[in-house]
Every structure is written in C-alpha cells, then in structure tokens.
C-alpha cells in the first residue's frame, strides 16, 4: 500500500530548466544598446582610452570609469542616454584577479541592475578577451540571476532575464557553462525547498523524474533492503522518522559504448532532509535552517545530471543518503552500538553527528561497485565553518597525490577549497572501548578532521576518495556570482575537477 501511495502522480517539485537565449554580437552598436534593458561591462583597472571606443556611447563609459579614480572590484552604474534608458553597470578588475574575484564582481554587477528587472541584457569584457574569464563570469552570474528559487507568495512573480547578448570574442563553451548553471540552479532549488514539500517521498519522486529526463538508471534502496544489506548506521538515524520512507538512491550514467562499464567515479551525497539533532536536540537558531542539510545530495545529483547533459566520457554513479534526523521514542541514542554495512561497529556519542552515520553505509555500499574514485559532498560539521567561514569549503583525501588537483579545481572554478590534514594519528581521538570506532569525539575540537577520519573507515582499502565538507553551502548574501543565501556550491567545482582538471587521468598516470 505504501508503494502505491509513493508512486501516485503529484505536482512536480522541480523547476523549469530553460536558460535565457544566448547570442553573440561582433560589437556593441547603438541599436543593440537601445534594445537592451541592461548593459554590463568589465574593464581592466588600468584601461586604455581606446578600449571604450568598442562601446556605444563611449564618452559616457569613459566618464563612468574615470570618476572617482578606478579601483579594482568597484561597480559603477548609470542610465545611458538612449531610448529606453538602458541601465549600465561598469565593473573594474585588476589584471591578476582570481577567478573567484572575477565571479564576485560579476555577481555584484548583476545585483546592481536587478532592481530594474531586466529581461534583455548585454555582456561585454573589452580588454579582458584573452582568457574569456571575465565574460564567462558575467554569463554565469546572469544565468544564476535569471533563476528564481522556490517562493510561495501570492503576489505576481518578478520578470526574469530572457535574452543575453555576448559582445566580441572569445567564444565560450556555452554547453559547459549552461550545464554548470543548470546544475547549480537545480542544487539551489532543491536545497531551498521547504521540508514539508521535499520530504523523503517527494525527493524520491523528484529524483525519479530527473532520472527519466536525463536518461539515468535509478535503483531505490528502501529500509527493508538496507536492513538486508546490513546498513544499520543509516537505519539508526532513520529510526526516529514517523514513516518508513527513508532510503538510498543509486543513479547511474554511462556514456555511449560503455553501458556495462564499472563506475569511474561514485558521487556520494548527504541528504538529511531535516535535522533536529535527534535525541541531542538542537536549539532554535541551530535548527531553523536545517532543511538545507541535504545540499550534499543535491550537489551529487546535479553533478551527475550535468555529466549526462554534457555526454561526458566518464562512467559515473550517484549515491544519495536520504532521511531525516528526528527525535522521539524510537530515535537512536548516545551509547548505542551499531554495525555498519562493512562490518565496522560504531559507538554512538552524539545523535547530531548523524551525517557521518548515513554516509558510512552509503560509502560502504558505493565502494562495493569498485569505482576508481569516490567523491562525497556533505554539510557535515560546524567546525569546518568555524575554520573557513562560509567563503570556502574543506576537502580531505586519502590520496595525497590528488591534493594539488583538488585545490587547483577550486581556484580555476572560483569555488574555493582548503585542503585539511588527514594524518592517521588523529584516529586516537576516535578510539572506543566498546566498539571498533567512536562516531565522534566527546569534545568538538577538530571535528571536521575527525569526521573525515571516521568516514575513511568505510571506504574500501586502496580506493581513492575525496570528502568535501560543504561549509560554503549556505552564506548570508550569497557567494561569488551567486546572490542567494543558498549557493549551490559544489557543482561547478565537481565539473571542473572531473572534466577540466581530469582528476581520473591523474590517478591513471600515477597507478
């Protein structure tokens, strides 16, 4: 009966995925300027006067640039003297700016013109054409700005960006930029959904709909299946739920001619749909936004869909650990001892350390498919936020040879990460007198490091593994080119790591 209810057709929880129409124009004419609602231009901090000749109403741009004295990172705006009073935003950037700084400037520029609710915008980066980083940053910011997060107000919705014109060269890889933007938008949308809408039943239904659209295979491991598989760490967390709807979603993407291939990469995501803290109940402020505790699963899911959209030559799986962490008479307790799917016994110390419990079994099950690399995403620890704030995320790996690639992917994607220590001597803080390992230490010191050491016990020996602690998943005011509190951090990073940094090739070269 429960399965029949689960499969009933209901209103989709998913957003529209259409991006604005994107076209190239060789130069910015007076006509093109007049047709647009907003024009955004990034110029160098030390811009030559002739650079502005490429822009319509060049004298107005020169004055906007010159007063006050140009300073990197600043944004200046004005209404151009054309029919329709096109809104203009000028961003100034030093020559050696990082990708993150460039994205952040682009985000501020989109925020500057947002109150005018433009439908048609023009983007240009004269003098920045060598690498295309500035133009790509503007486009990525525009694609993020064009997307509305879930809202349930009764008033009419605001207009969205529908047309984007790119001026000049170079030509961007629009397929990659578009897939990355759609992935980020999806991750933000799912993370922002209210918990009474994105419950386990709704999430499972949404995953199924997404899998059908993207041509992915999907297997749902329900609680009965997980019990047979010995996934008792996951089930301990799920025990407090009112309904038996928790489970692990296993999705598969295979490129053409590799339909039966073993996975090159397994993407694992923490999907705690609401986290009360369990028996160790969170206080009000700490619990208020705990519907976002599933963002790791949204990132893993959106990354897999983006790989499929790009026809990436990578065999990839996603494993999403989906449950709530509730309190009640059946909820798990401190000092419980449970046995995970790989046979490791765990002494429970704190029920609000539930993320590592559900990931333990998910990692163990994903490891049975023998992927060449395992990559997990999780809003796992508050200590990572205290260490980095919400501006970066933490990374950990059992393969030191990958550290350079991990940090480089953060720098070149603009989603910055910090590589934390992963030394084995930290394990002494997790030694248990009654089980193989403690879930966490009674003290909170270095919990992000200890959490990574704990998770490593559930990764098969000799399997390369990367853990991303998503301290940047939510940041007040946004981050980089994203102007919403929910950032979707991780999709852009993962695509950079897998496709452009070629982390799998790095493993192959070193084997």
C-alpha positions as CSV (number, residue, x, y, z in Angstrom):
1,X,0.0,0.0,0.0
2,X,2.8,2.4,0.9
3,X,4.5,1.8,-2.5
4,X,1.2,2.6,-4.3
5,X,0.9,5.9,-2.5
6,X,4.5,6.7,-3.2
7,X,4.0,6.3,-7.0
8,X,0.8,8.3,-7.2
9,X,1.2,11.2,-9.7
10,X,1.6,14.5,-7.9
11,X,2.6,18.0,-8.7
12,X,6.2,18.2,-9.7
13,X,8.6,19.8,-7.2
14,X,11.1,20.6,-9.9
15,X,11.7,24.0,-11.5
16,X,11.7,24.9,-15.2
17,X,15.2,24.3,-16.6
18,X,15.2,26.7,-19.6
19,X,18.0,29.1,-19.6
20,X,17.8,32.5,-21.3
21,X,18.5,32.7,-25.1
22,X,22.2,33.4,-25.6
23,X,23.6,35.1,-28.8
24,X,26.9,36.6,-29.9
25,X,27.3,40.0,-31.4
26,X,30.6,41.1,-33.0
27,X,30.4,44.6,-31.5
28,X,28.2,46.8,-29.3
29,X,26.2,49.1,-31.6
30,X,23.9,52.0,-30.6
31,X,21.0,49.9,-31.8
32,X,21.9,46.9,-29.6
33,X,22.4,49.2,-26.7
34,X,19.0,50.7,-27.1
35,X,17.3,47.3,-27.5
36,X,18.7,46.0,-24.2
37,X,17.4,46.7,-20.7
38,X,20.8,46.5,-19.1
39,X,24.4,46.5,-20.3
40,X,27.2,45.1,-18.1
41,X,30.8,45.6,-18.9
42,X,34.0,44.6,-17.1
43,X,37.1,46.6,-17.9
44,X,40.7,46.4,-16.6
45,X,41.7,48.6,-13.7
46,X,44.2,50.3,-16.0
47,X,42.1,50.7,-19.1
48,X,43.4,52.4,-22.1
49,X,41.2,55.2,-23.5
50,X,40.8,53.4,-26.9
51,X,39.2,50.5,-25.2
52,X,35.9,52.4,-24.7
53,X,35.7,53.0,-28.5
54,X,34.3,49.5,-28.7
55,X,31.3,50.5,-26.7
56,X,28.3,52.6,-27.9
57,X,28.1,56.0,-26.0
58,X,31.9,55.6,-25.4
59,X,32.2,59.0,-23.8
60,X,29.7,58.2,-21.2
61,X,31.6,55.0,-20.4
62,X,34.8,57.0,-20.1
63,X,33.3,59.3,-17.6
64,X,31.8,56.4,-15.6
65,X,35.2,54.8,-15.5
66,X,37.2,57.9,-14.6
67,X,35.2,59.3,-11.6
68,X,36.1,58.6,-9.0
69,X,39.5,57.1,-9.5
70,X,39.2,53.5,-10.8
71,X,39.7,50.8,-8.1
72,X,39.5,47.1,-8.6
73,X,36.3,45.4,-7.6
74,X,34.2,48.5,-7.7
75,X,30.9,48.7,-9.6
76,X,29.6,51.9,-11.1
77,X,26.2,52.3,-12.7
78,X,24.3,54.8,-14.8
79,X,21.4,55.1,-17.2
80,X,22.6,55.5,-20.8
81,X,21.2,58.3,-22.9
82,X,19.4,56.0,-25.4
83,X,15.7,55.2,-26.0
84,X,14.6,53.1,-23.1
85,X,17.3,54.4,-20.8
86,X,19.3,51.2,-20.8
87,X,20.8,50.6,-17.3
88,X,24.6,50.3,-17.5
89,X,26.9,48.7,-14.9
90,X,30.7,49.0,-15.2
91,X,32.9,46.7,-13.2
92,X,36.6,47.3,-12.7
93,X,39.1,44.5,-12.3
94,X,42.8,44.3,-11.9
95,X,44.8,42.2,-14.4
96,X,45.8,39.5,-11.9
97,X,42.4,39.0,-10.3
98,X,41.5,35.5,-9.3
99,X,38.5,33.6,-10.8
100,X,36.7,34.0,-7.5
101,X,37.3,37.8,-7.5
102,X,36.0,37.9,-11.1
103,X,32.9,36.0,-10.3
104,X,32.3,38.0,-7.2
105,X,32.5,41.3,-9.3
106,X,30.1,39.8,-11.9
107,X,27.7,38.9,-9.1
108,X,27.7,42.4,-7.7
109,X,27.1,43.8,-11.2
110,X,24.1,41.6,-11.7
111,X,22.8,42.7,-8.2
112,X,23.3,46.3,-9.2
113,X,20.9,46.0,-12.2
114,X,18.5,43.5,-10.6
115,X,16.0,46.2,-9.2
116,X,15.2,47.2,-12.8
117,X,14.2,43.5,-13.5
118,X,15.9,43.4,-16.9
119,X,14.6,40.9,-19.5
120,X,17.3,41.6,-22.1
121,X,20.9,42.1,-21.1
122,X,24.2,42.7,-22.9
123,X,27.5,41.5,-21.5
124,X,30.9,42.7,-22.6
125,X,34.5,42.4,-21.4
126,X,36.7,44.6,-23.7
127,X,40.3,44.3,-22.9
128,X,39.7,41.1,-21.0
129,X,39.3,39.0,-24.1
130,X,42.5,36.9,-23.7
131,X,41.1,34.2,-21.4
132,X,37.4,34.8,-21.5
133,X,37.3,34.5,-17.7
134,X,35.6,37.9,-17.3
135,X,32.9,37.2,-20.0
136,X,32.3,33.7,-18.6
137,X,31.9,35.2,-15.1
138,X,29.3,37.7,-16.3
139,X,27.4,35.0,-18.2
140,X,27.4,32.6,-15.2
141,X,26.2,35.4,-12.9
142,X,23.5,36.3,-15.4
143,X,22.3,32.6,-15.7
144,X,22.2,32.4,-11.9
145,X,20.3,35.7,-11.6
146,X,17.8,34.5,-14.2
147,X,16.7,31.7,-12.0
148,X,14.2,32.1,-9.2
149,X,14.3,30.0,-6.1
150,X,11.1,28.5,-4.7
151,X,8.7,31.2,-3.5
152,X,5.1,30.8,-2.3
153,X,4.0,34.4,-2.1
154,X,0.6,35.4,-3.5
155,X,1.8,38.4,-5.5
156,X,2.9,38.2,-9.1
157,X,6.4,36.9,-9.9
158,X,9.1,39.3,-11.0
159,X,10.3,39.3,-14.6
160,X,13.3,37.2,-15.3
161,X,16.2,37.6,-17.8
162,X,15.1,36.0,-21.1
163,X,17.8,37.2,-23.6
164,X,21.6,37.5,-23.2
165,X,23.9,39.0,-25.8
166,X,27.6,38.4,-25.6
167,X,29.8,41.0,-27.3
168,X,33.1,40.2,-29.1
169,X,35.4,37.3,-28.5
170,X,36.4,34.8,-27.4
171,X,33.6,32.2,-28.0
172,X,32.8,30.5,-24.7
173,X,32.0,26.8,-24.2
174,X,28.3,27.5,-23.9
175,X,27.4,23.9,-23.5
176,X,29.6,23.5,-20.4
177,X,28.6,26.9,-19.0
178,X,24.9,26.0,-19.5
179,X,25.2,22.6,-17.9
180,X,27.1,24.0,-14.9
181,X,24.5,26.8,-14.5
182,X,21.6,24.3,-14.7
183,X,23.3,22.1,-12.2
184,X,23.9,24.9,-9.8
185,X,20.3,26.1,-10.2
186,X,19.0,22.6,-9.5
187,X,21.1,22.2,-6.4
188,X,20.0,25.6,-5.1
189,X,16.3,24.9,-5.9
190,X,16.3,21.5,-4.1
191,X,18.2,22.9,-1.1
192,X,15.8,25.8,-0.7
193,X,12.6,23.8,-0.9
194,X,10.6,23.7,2.4
195,X,10.9,20.4,4.4
196,X,7.2,19.7,4.3
197,X,7.5,19.6,0.5
198,X,10.8,18.0,0.0
199,X,10.3,15.1,2.3
200,X,11.6,11.6,1.5
201,X,8.6,10.7,-0.5
202,X,8.8,14.0,-2.5
203,X,12.5,13.7,-3.0
204,X,12.3,10.2,-4.3
205,X,9.6,11.2,-6.8
206,X,11.7,14.2,-7.9
207,X,14.8,12.0,-8.3
208,X,12.8,9.6,-10.5
209,X,11.6,12.4,-12.7
210,X,15.1,13.8,-13.1
211,X,16.5,10.4,-13.9
212,X,13.9,9.8,-16.6
213,X,14.6,13.2,-18.2
214,X,18.4,12.7,-18.2
215,X,18.3,9.0,-19.3
216,X,19.8,7.8,-16.0
217,X,19.0,4.4,-14.3
218,X,17.7,4.6,-10.8
219,X,17.5,2.0,-8.0
220,X,15.9,2.9,-4.7
221,X,17.2,1.0,-1.7
222,X,14.4,1.2,0.8
223,X,14.7,0.5,4.5
224,X,13.9,-3.2,4.2
225,X,16.6,-3.6,1.5
226,X,19.1,-1.6,3.6
227,X,18.4,-3.9,6.6
228,X,19.2,-6.9,4.4
229,X,22.4,-5.2,3.4
230,X,23.4,-4.5,7.0
231,X,23.2,-0.7,6.7
232,X,22.5,-0.3,10.4
233,X,24.3,3.1,10.7
234,X,21.9,4.6,8.2
235,X,18.9,2.9,9.7
236,X,19.8,4.1,13.2
237,X,19.4,7.7,12.0
238,X,16.2,6.8,10.1
239,X,14.6,5.1,13.1
240,X,13.2,8.3,14.6
241,X,11.2,9.1,11.4
242,X,7.4,8.8,11.7
243,X,7.2,6.9,8.3
244,X,9.4,4.3,6.8
245,X,10.2,6.3,3.6
246,X,14.0,6.8,4.0
247,X,16.4,5.2,1.6
248,X,19.4,5.5,-0.5
249,X,19.1,6.4,-4.2
250,X,21.6,4.8,-6.6
251,X,21.7,6.5,-10.0
252,X,23.9,5.5,-13.0
253,X,25.1,7.4,-16.0
254,X,27.1,5.6,-18.7
255,X,28.4,7.3,-21.9
256,X,27.8,5.7,-25.2
257,X,29.6,2.4,-25.8
258,X,30.2,2.0,-22.1
259,X,26.8,0.8,-21.0
260,X,28.1,-2.0,-18.8
261,X,31.2,-0.4,-17.5
262,X,32.1,-0.2,-13.9
263,X,32.0,3.3,-12.5
264,X,34.9,5.6,-13.0
265,X,33.6,7.8,-10.2
266,X,31.0,7.5,-7.5
267,X,29.4,10.7,-6.3
268,X,28.0,10.4,-2.7
269,X,25.7,13.0,-1.1
270,X,24.4,13.5,2.4
271,X,20.6,14.0,2.1
272,X,19.4,14.9,5.6
273,X,16.1,16.5,4.7
274,X,15.6,18.0,8.2
275,X,17.9,17.7,11.1
276,X,16.5,18.2,14.6
277,X,19.7,16.9,16.1
278,X,17.8,13.8,17.3
279,X,17.9,12.9,21.0
280,X,20.7,15.6,21.4
281,X,18.1,18.2,20.2
282,X,19.4,21.4,18.6
283,X,18.4,24.8,20.0
284,X,16.1,27.0,17.9
285,X,18.7,29.0,15.9
286,X,20.8,26.0,15.1
287,X,17.7,24.1,13.9
288,X,16.0,26.8,11.9
289,X,17.6,26.2,8.5
290,X,18.2,22.5,8.8
291,X,16.1,21.8,5.7
292,X,19.4,22.8,3.9
293,X,21.2,19.8,5.4
294,X,20.5,17.8,2.3
295,X,22.6,20.1,0.0
296,X,25.3,17.5,-0.4
297,X,22.9,15.1,-2.1
298,X,21.6,17.9,-4.3
299,X,25.2,18.7,-5.4
300,X,25.9,15.0,-6.2
301,X,22.6,14.6,-8.1
302,X,23.0,17.8,-10.1
303,X,26.6,17.0,-11.0
304,X,25.6,13.6,-12.4
305,X,22.8,15.2,-14.4
306,X,25.3,17.8,-15.8
307,X,27.7,15.0,-16.8
308,X,24.9,13.3,-18.7
309,X,23.9,16.6,-20.3
310,X,27.5,17.1,-21.5
311,X,27.8,13.5,-22.8
312,X,30.9,13.3,-20.6
313,X,33.2,10.3,-21.4
314,X,33.0,9.3,-17.7
315,X,31.1,6.4,-16.2
316,X,29.5,7.9,-13.1
317,X,27.2,6.8,-10.3
318,X,25.5,8.9,-7.6
319,X,24.5,7.6,-4.2
320,X,22.2,9.8,-2.2
321,X,21.5,9.1,1.5
322,X,18.0,10.4,2.1
323,X,16.4,10.6,5.5
324,X,15.5,13.0,8.3
325,X,17.1,13.1,11.7
326,X,14.2,13.3,14.1
327,X,13.6,12.9,17.8
328,X,11.1,10.6,19.5
329,X,10.7,7.3,21.3
330,X,12.3,5.2,18.5
331,X,15.2,7.6,17.8
332,X,18.7,6.4,18.3
333,X,20.6,7.4,21.4
334,X,24.1,8.2,22.7
335,X,26.0,5.0,23.6
336,X,24.1,2.8,21.2
337,X,26.4,0.5,19.3
338,X,25.5,-0.3,15.7
339,X,27.2,-2.4,13.0
340,X,27.7,-0.7,9.6
341,X,27.4,-2.4,6.2
342,X,31.1,-3.2,6.0
343,X,31.1,-4.8,9.5
344,X,32.6,-1.9,11.4
345,X,30.9,-1.4,14.8
346,X,30.2,2.2,15.8
347,X,29.8,3.6,19.3
348,X,27.3,6.5,19.1
349,X,28.4,9.6,21.0
350,X,26.2,12.4,19.7
351,X,23.0,12.0,17.7
352,X,23.5,15.3,15.9
353,X,26.5,13.7,14.2
354,X,24.1,11.9,12.0
355,X,25.6,12.8,8.7
356,X,28.6,10.6,9.1
357,X,26.4,7.8,10.2
358,X,24.3,7.8,6.9
359,X,27.4,8.4,4.9
360,X,29.2,5.5,6.5
361,X,26.9,2.9,5.0
362,X,26.5,4.9,1.7
363,X,30.2,4.9,1.2
364,X,30.5,1.2,2.0
365,X,27.7,0.3,-0.4
366,X,29.1,2.6,-3.2
367,X,32.5,1.0,-2.6
368,X,31.2,-2.4,-3.5
369,X,30.9,-1.3,-7.1
370,X,34.6,-0.7,-7.2
371,X,34.8,2.9,-8.6
372,X,38.1,4.3,-9.5
373,X,37.4,7.4,-7.3
374,X,34.8,8.2,-4.6
375,X,33.8,11.8,-4.1
376,X,31.4,12.8,-1.4
377,X,29.6,16.0,-0.6
378,X,28.2,16.8,2.8
379,X,27.2,19.7,5.1
380,X,29.0,17.7,7.7
381,X,30.5,19.8,10.5
382,X,30.2,23.2,12.2
383,X,33.9,23.2,12.9
384,X,34.6,23.5,9.2
385,X,32.5,26.6,9.1
386,X,34.4,28.0,12.1
387,X,37.7,27.2,10.4
388,X,36.9,28.7,7.0
389,X,33.7,30.7,7.4
390,X,31.2,30.1,4.6
391,X,33.5,31.5,1.9
392,X,35.3,28.2,1.2
393,X,34.7,24.5,1.7
394,X,37.0,21.9,3.2
395,X,38.5,19.0,1.3
396,X,40.1,15.8,2.6
397,X,41.6,12.9,0.7
398,X,43.2,9.5,1.4
399,X,45.4,10.1,-1.7
400,X,47.9,12.9,-1.1
401,X,48.8,12.9,-4.8
402,X,45.3,14.4,-5.5
403,X,45.7,17.4,-3.2
404,X,47.2,19.7,-5.9
405,X,44.3,18.9,-8.3
406,X,41.7,19.5,-5.5
407,X,43.0,22.9,-4.7
408,X,43.5,23.8,-8.4
409,X,39.9,22.9,-9.2
410,X,38.8,25.3,-6.5
411,X,41.0,28.1,-7.9
412,X,40.0,27.7,-11.5
413,X,36.3,27.2,-10.9
414,X,36.0,30.0,-8.4
415,X,34.6,27.6,-5.8
416,X,37.5,27.7,-3.4
417,X,38.5,24.8,-1.1
418,X,41.1,24.3,1.6
419,X,43.0,21.0,1.9
420,X,42.9,20.0,5.5
421,X,45.2,17.5,7.3
422,X,44.4,13.8,7.1
423,X,47.0,12.3,9.3
424,X,46.4,8.8,10.8
425,X,47.4,9.9,14.3
426,X,44.0,11.7,14.6
427,X,42.4,8.3,14.9
428,X,43.5,8.0,18.5
429,X,40.7,10.6,19.3
430,X,38.1,8.1,18.0
431,X,39.3,5.0,19.8
432,X,36.4,3.2,21.5
433,X,36.4,0.8,24.5
434,X,33.3,-0.9,23.4
435,X,33.3,-0.8,19.5
436,X,35.7,-0.5,16.6
437,X,35.3,3.2,16.4
438,X,33.6,6.1,18.1
439,X,31.2,8.1,15.9
440,X,32.8,11.4,17.1
441,X,34.9,12.6,20.0
442,X,33.1,13.9,23.1
443,X,35.0,17.2,22.6
444,X,34.3,19.2,19.4
445,X,37.9,20.1,18.7
446,X,38.9,19.4,15.1
447,X,35.6,17.7,14.4
448,X,35.9,18.3,10.7
449,X,39.1,16.3,10.6
450,X,37.9,13.6,12.9
451,X,34.7,13.3,10.8
452,X,36.8,12.7,7.7
453,X,39.0,10.1,9.6
454,X,35.7,8.4,10.7
455,X,34.4,8.3,7.1
456,X,37.6,6.8,5.8
457,X,36.9,3.6,7.8
458,X,34.0,2.9,5.3
459,X,35.9,3.5,2.1
460,X,37.4,0.2,0.7
461,X,41.2,-0.1,1.1
462,X,43.2,1.3,-1.9
463,X,40.2,3.2,-3.3
464,X,41.0,6.9,-3.8
465,X,38.5,9.0,-2.0
466,X,37.8,12.7,-1.6
467,X,35.5,14.2,1.0
468,X,34.1,17.8,0.6
469,X,32.8,19.4,3.8
470,X,30.3,22.0,2.3
471,X,30.9,24.8,4.7
472,X,30.0,27.2,1.8
473,X,26.6,25.6,1.0
474,X,24.8,28.5,2.6
475,X,26.1,32.0,3.2
476,X,24.1,35.1,4.0
477,X,24.1,37.4,1.0
478,X,25.5,34.7,-1.3
479,X,28.9,33.9,-2.5
480,X,30.9,34.7,-5.7
481,X,28.5,35.2,-8.6
482,X,25.5,33.7,-6.6
483,X,23.4,36.3,-4.9
484,X,21.1,33.9,-2.9
485,X,21.9,32.6,0.5
486,X,21.8,29.1,-0.8
487,X,24.8,28.9,-3.0
488,X,24.8,25.5,-4.7
489,X,28.5,25.3,-4.0
490,X,30.0,22.1,-5.4
491,X,28.5,21.5,-8.9
492,X,30.8,24.0,-10.6
493,X,33.7,22.6,-8.6
494,X,33.0,19.0,-9.3
495,X,32.7,19.6,-13.1
496,X,36.0,21.4,-13.1
497,X,37.7,18.7,-11.1
498,X,36.3,15.8,-13.2
499,X,36.3,17.3,-16.7
500,X,38.9,20.0,-16.8
501,X,41.4,19.1,-14.1
502,X,41.0,15.4,-15.2
503,X,41.4,14.0,-11.8
504,X,40.7,10.5,-13.1
505,X,43.6,10.9,-15.6
506,X,45.8,11.9,-12.6
507,X,45.0,8.6,-10.9
508,X,45.7,6.7,-14.2
509,X,49.1,8.3,-14.6
510,X,50.2,7.5,-11.1
511,X,48.9,3.9,-11.0
